[in-house]
């Protein structure tokens, strides 16, 4: 009976870890280049930025979560403004995935009015110093970051060690 319990425990641990191996997050490196896109509107220098400009940022989203809560990390330095995770309006932001679960696009609204962008390749920033909007100026490089595939193997190895230890104790008794 104890053997069945040990095997069942190992199988449950292996099954739960196996499902984790398929969970992923996506790291997104993006750059915004005003010379690459079409300027929709421009006035002044929002956050001290004047075109032409090139800025880069990073985002991390949880696979499968389409809400604004999917963002687990975000960083964009735009002139004097550093947009971070706490600047994202999670109620109106969203993430989209393809049918196979791979990342498709995101749309971010920031808590500070007039600032948003998404992978429909648009960007809009504005502050009291001015406004800048463009189309086709955002490019992204996306990499999936799965839980290591060796994790189920490690768990099964630990289960085998536990079983061997249990068997040795039973033989000694």
C-alpha positions as CSV (number, residue, x, y, z in Angstrom):
1,X,0.0,0.0,0.0
2,X,2.9,2.4,0.8
3,X,4.4,1.6,-2.6
4,X,1.2,2.6,-4.3
5,X,1.1,5.8,-2.3
6,X,4.7,6.7,-3.2
7,X,4.2,6.0,-6.8
8,X,0.9,8.0,-6.8
9,X,2.7,10.9,-5.1
10,X,5.5,10.8,-7.6
11,X,3.0,10.6,-10.5
12,X,1.1,13.6,-9.2
13,X,4.3,15.6,-8.7
14,X,5.5,14.7,-12.2
15,X,2.1,15.6,-13.7
16,X,1.9,19.0,-12.1
17,X,5.5,19.8,-13.0
18,X,4.9,18.5,-16.5
19,X,2.1,21.0,-17.0
20,X,4.4,23.8,-15.7
21,X,6.9,22.9,-18.4
22,X,4.4,24.1,-21.0
23,X,3.7,27.4,-19.3
24,X,5.7,30.3,-20.7
25,X,6.2,33.9,-20.6
26,X,7.3,36.1,-23.5
27,X,10.1,38.6,-23.4
28,X,9.6,41.4,-25.8
29,X,12.4,43.7,-26.8
30,X,11.0,46.6,-28.8
31,X,12.4,49.7,-30.5
32,X,10.6,52.9,-31.5
33,X,12.2,54.7,-34.4
34,X,10.5,57.9,-35.6
35,X,12.4,57.7,-39.0
36,X,10.8,54.3,-39.7
37,X,7.2,55.3,-39.5
38,X,4.7,57.9,-40.7
39,X,4.2,60.9,-38.4
40,X,0.6,61.3,-37.7
41,X,0.9,64.4,-35.5
42,X,3.7,66.2,-33.9
43,X,4.0,69.3,-31.8
44,X,6.5,70.4,-29.2
45,X,8.8,68.0,-27.4
46,X,7.0,65.5,-25.1
47,X,9.3,64.6,-22.2
48,X,12.0,66.5,-24.0
49,X,12.2,64.2,-27.0
50,X,12.5,65.7,-30.5
51,X,12.3,63.7,-33.7
52,X,14.1,62.0,-35.2
53,X,14.6,59.7,-32.2
54,X,15.2,56.0,-31.5
55,X,14.3,54.5,-28.1
56,X,14.2,50.9,-26.9
57,X,12.3,49.1,-24.2
58,X,11.4,45.7,-22.8
59,X,8.2,43.9,-21.7
60,X,7.4,40.5,-20.3
61,X,4.0,39.0,-20.6
62,X,2.5,35.8,-19.2
63,X,1.5,33.3,-21.9
64,X,-2.3,32.8,-22.2
65,X,-3.3,35.8,-20.1
66,X,-4.9,38.4,-22.4
67,X,-5.7,40.9,-19.6
68,X,-3.5,43.9,-18.8
69,X,-2.4,41.9,-15.7
70,X,-0.4,39.8,-18.1
71,X,2.5,42.3,-18.0
72,X,5.0,41.1,-15.4
73,X,7.8,43.5,-16.4
74,X,7.9,46.7,-18.5
75,X,10.6,49.4,-19.1
76,X,10.6,52.2,-21.6
77,X,12.8,55.3,-21.2
78,X,11.3,58.1,-23.3
79,X,13.3,61.3,-22.8
80,X,12.8,62.4,-19.2
81,X,10.0,59.8,-18.5
82,X,10.8,56.2,-17.5
83,X,7.6,54.2,-18.0
84,X,7.5,51.1,-15.8
85,X,5.1,48.3,-14.8
86,X,3.3,50.6,-12.3
87,X,2.5,53.0,-15.2
88,X,0.4,50.5,-17.1
89,X,-3.4,50.8,-16.9
90,X,-4.2,47.1,-16.5
91,X,-7.9,47.7,-16.9
92,X,-7.6,49.0,-20.5
93,X,-4.4,47.3,-21.7
94,X,-4.4,43.8,-23.4
95,X,-2.3,41.1,-24.9
96,X,-3.2,38.8,-27.8
97,X,-2.0,35.4,-28.7
98,X,-2.1,33.3,-31.9
99,X,-4.1,30.0,-32.1
100,X,-1.0,28.0,-31.2
101,X,-0.5,30.1,-28.0
102,X,2.4,32.2,-29.4
103,X,2.5,35.9,-28.7
104,X,0.8,38.1,-31.3
105,X,0.6,41.7,-30.0
106,X,-0.1,43.9,-27.1
107,X,-1.8,47.2,-26.6
108,X,-0.8,49.4,-23.6
109,X,-2.6,52.3,-22.2
110,X,-0.6,54.1,-19.5
111,X,-2.2,55.7,-16.4
112,X,-0.8,59.0,-17.6
113,X,-3.3,60.3,-20.2
114,X,-2.2,60.6,-23.8
115,X,0.4,57.8,-23.7
116,X,-0.1,54.5,-25.4
117,X,1.3,52.1,-27.9
118,X,0.7,48.7,-29.3
119,X,2.0,46.2,-31.8
120,X,-0.3,47.5,-34.4
121,X,2.9,49.6,-34.8
122,X,1.6,52.8,-33.4
123,X,2.8,55.0,-30.6
124,X,1.4,58.1,-29.0
125,X,3.0,60.2,-26.2
126,X,2.0,63.5,-24.9
127,X,2.7,65.8,-22.0
128,X,2.3,69.5,-21.4
129,X,5.4,70.0,-23.6
130,X,3.9,68.5,-26.7
131,X,2.6,65.5,-28.6
132,X,4.0,62.9,-30.9
133,X,2.2,60.1,-32.7
134,X,3.3,57.8,-35.5
135,X,2.3,54.6,-37.4
136,X,4.7,51.8,-38.3
137,X,7.4,53.0,-36.0
138,X,7.4,50.2,-33.4
139,X,9.3,47.0,-34.1
140,X,9.4,44.0,-31.8
141,X,11.6,41.0,-31.2
142,X,9.8,38.3,-29.2
143,X,11.3,35.3,-27.4
144,X,9.4,32.6,-25.5
145,X,10.9,31.7,-22.1
146,X,9.5,28.2,-21.1
147,X,10.1,26.5,-17.8
148,X,13.1,24.3,-18.4
149,X,12.2,21.1,-20.1
150,X,14.4,19.1,-17.8
151,X,12.2,20.0,-14.8
152,X,10.0,16.9,-15.2
153,X,13.2,14.8,-15.4
154,X,14.5,16.2,-12.2
155,X,11.2,15.5,-10.4
156,X,11.1,11.9,-11.7
157,X,14.7,11.5,-10.5
158,X,13.9,12.8,-7.1
159,X,10.9,10.4,-7.0
160,X,13.1,7.5,-7.9
161,X,15.6,8.4,-5.2
162,X,12.7,8.6,-2.7
163,X,11.4,5.2,-3.8
164,X,14.9,3.7,-3.5
165,X,15.3,5.2,0.0
166,X,11.9,3.9,1.1
167,X,12.7,0.4,-0.3
168,X,16.1,0.4,1.5
169,X,14.4,1.3,4.8
170,X,11.8,-1.4,4.3
171,X,14.5,-4.0,3.6
172,X,16.4,-3.0,6.7
173,X,13.4,-3.4,9.0
